[in-house]
Amino acid sequence: MSKKIPKISSTSDPESQGNQSVISLFCKSAFEAAEAWNRDKLDTEIA
């Protein structure tokens, strides 16, 4: 039973680094979209 388990959190792996940046970029854009949506919602409620 000497199966090689691939390391998921390997920083030397360029593919995992790419996925990490994609995930962080997605989170950032989603957060900004939510912020903008909340601002629009507040503006319409106040007006």
Backbone as a chain_set.jsonl record, in Angstrom:
{"seq": "MSKKIPKISSTSDPESQGNQSVISLFCKSAFEAAEAWNRDKLDTEIA", "coords": {"N": [[0.837, -1.211, 0.0], [1.613, 1.439, -1.051], [0.699, 3.884, -2.194], [0.907, 6.858, -4.075], [-0.024, 9.888, -2.846], [-1.353, 12.679, -4.263], [-0.237, 15.941, -3.616], [-2.336, 18.498, -2.678], [-2.206, 21.109, -1.737], [0.182, 22.224, -2.848], [2.605, 24.525, -3.296], [4.609, 24.717, -5.118], [3.623, 23.649, -7.368], [2.613, 24.699, -10.442], [0.052, 24.608, -11.516], [-1.727, 24.44, -9.351], [-1.165, 26.857, -8.188], [-2.135, 28.573, -10.132], [-4.86, 27.934, -10.015], [-5.357, 28.856, -7.449], [-5.019, 31.641, -7.724], [-7.059, 32.157, -9.5], [-9.273, 31.486, -7.969], [-9.064, 33.375, -5.873], [-9.312, 35.69, -7.355], [-11.896, 35.37, -8.344], [-13.359, 35.428, -5.947], [-12.794, 38.03, -5.157], [-13.958, 39.59, -7.217], [-16.594, 38.775, -6.944], [-17.146, 39.69, -4.38], [-16.865, 42.459, -4.765], [-18.945, 42.869, -6.557], [-21.121, 42.259, -4.932], [-20.878, 44.287, -3.044], [-21.336, 46.568, -4.652], [-23.956, 45.997, -5.412], [-25.267, 46.095, -2.95], [-24.89, 48.794, -2.378], [-26.346, 50.022, -4.434], [-28.877, 49.098, -3.735], [-29.255, 50.311, -1.253], [-29.217, 52.995, -2.034], [-31.551, 53.149, -3.605], [-33.467, 52.599, -1.691], [-33.233, 54.746, 0.051], [-33.829, 56.941, -1.571]], "CA": [[0.0, 0.0, 0.0], [2.458, 2.635, -1.13], [0.128, 4.771, -3.219], [1.351, 8.252, -3.958], [-1.148, 10.81, -2.72], [-0.968, 13.99, -4.799], [-0.399, 17.062, -2.69], [-3.248, 19.502, -3.232], [-1.729, 22.439, -1.357], [1.596, 22.325, -3.21], [2.831, 25.847, -3.871], [5.559, 24.591, -6.226], [2.86, 23.191, -8.524], [2.09, 25.888, -11.121], [-1.388, 24.482, -11.757], [-2.439, 24.781, -8.122], [-0.997, 28.309, -8.009], [-3.075, 29.194, -11.062], [-6.193, 27.763, -9.446], [-5.435, 29.717, -6.275], [-5.22, 33.018, -8.171], [-8.395, 32.211, -10.11], [-10.237, 31.474, -6.863], [-8.991, 34.658, -5.178], [-9.85, 36.688, -8.28], [-13.344, 35.174, -8.365], [-13.878, 35.915, -4.673], [-12.66, 39.487, -5.157], [-14.962, 40.156, -8.114], [-17.907, 38.491, -6.361], [-17.28, 40.595, -3.243], [-17.077, 43.802, -5.305], [-20.293, 42.882, -7.132], [-22.048, 42.302, -3.801], [-20.762, 45.638, -2.485], [-22.019, 47.479, -5.571], [-25.384, 45.684, -5.353], [-25.75, 46.625, -1.679], [-24.897, 50.251, -2.485], [-27.496, 50.365, -5.279], [-30.082, 48.796, -2.966], [-29.384, 51.359, -0.248], [-29.55, 54.239, -2.732], [-32.953, 53.128, -4.027], [-34.301, 52.624, -0.49], [-33.171, 56.098, 0.615], [-34.491, 57.857, -2.501]], "C": [[0.867, 1.254, 0.0], [1.973, 3.522, -2.275], [0.624, 6.189, -2.988], [0.117, 9.16, -3.926], [-0.701, 12.178, -3.235], [-1.239, 15.106, -3.804], [-1.257, 18.143, -3.347], [-2.712, 20.912, -2.957], [-0.236, 22.579, -1.632], [1.828, 23.65, -3.924], [3.787, 25.788, -5.051], [4.86, 24.14, -7.506], [2.23, 24.402, -9.209], [0.585, 25.82, -11.346], [-2.187, 24.89, -10.529], [-2.31, 26.279, -7.837], [-1.973, 29.056, -8.912], [-4.495, 29.108, -10.529], [-6.394, 28.7, -8.265], [-5.721, 31.16, -6.689], [-6.593, 33.183, -8.806], [-9.456, 32.293, -9.021], [-10.253, 32.823, -6.153], [-9.568, 35.775, -6.05], [-11.372, 36.6, -8.32], [-13.982, 35.717, -7.091], [-13.876, 37.439, -4.636], [-13.753, 40.128, -6.013], [-16.366, 39.932, -7.563], [-18.178, 39.437, -5.193], [-17.581, 42.015, -3.724], [-18.48, 43.927, -5.893], [-21.336, 42.986, -6.02], [-22.05, 43.694, -3.168], [-21.537, 46.638, -3.345], [-23.528, 47.263, -5.502], [-25.989, 46.249, -4.075], [-25.864, 48.146, -1.736], [-26.105, 50.702, -3.309], [-28.8, 50.174, -4.499], [-30.327, 49.892, -1.932], [-29.812, 52.672, -0.897], [-31.027, 54.263, -3.107], [-33.879, 53.176, -2.817], [-34.36, 54.03, 0.101], [-33.978, 57.064, -0.26], [-36.016, 57.749, -2.408]], "O": [[0.844, 2.034, 0.953], [2.725, 3.861, -3.189], [0.742, 6.649, -1.852], [-0.676, 9.185, -4.867], [0.234, 12.768, -2.692], [-2.323, 15.202, -3.228], [-0.94, 18.634, -4.43], [-2.756, 21.788, -3.821], [0.524, 23.0, -0.76], [1.314, 23.873, -5.02], [3.793, 26.685, -5.893], [5.426, 24.232, -8.595], [1.389, 25.071, -8.608], [-0.088, 26.851, -11.365], [-3.192, 25.593, -10.635], [-3.235, 26.896, -7.309], [-2.567, 30.053, -8.502], [-5.246, 30.082, -10.581], [-7.47, 29.274, -8.095], [-6.561, 31.828, -6.085], [-7.222, 34.232, -8.665], [-10.413, 33.06, -9.126], [-11.321, 33.359, -5.859], [-10.226, 36.688, -5.551], [-12.059, 37.621, -8.33], [-15.017, 36.383, -7.142], [-14.821, 38.064, -4.153], [-14.397, 41.088, -5.591], [-17.232, 40.796, -7.698], [-19.295, 39.927, -5.029], [-18.442, 42.696, -3.166], [-19.129, 44.963, -5.747], [-22.319, 43.716, -6.152], [-23.104, 44.213, -2.8], [-22.299, 47.454, -2.827], [-24.297, 48.224, -5.53], [-27.083, 46.812, -4.097], [-26.815, 48.722, -1.209], [-26.802, 51.645, -2.934], [-29.714, 50.993, -4.595], [-31.456, 50.348, -1.753], [-30.67, 53.378, -0.368], [-31.688, 55.289, -2.946], [-34.971, 53.737, -2.905], [-35.403, 54.459, 0.593], [-34.718, 57.903, 0.252], [-36.729, 58.452, -3.124]]}, "num_chains": 1, "name": "protein.A"}
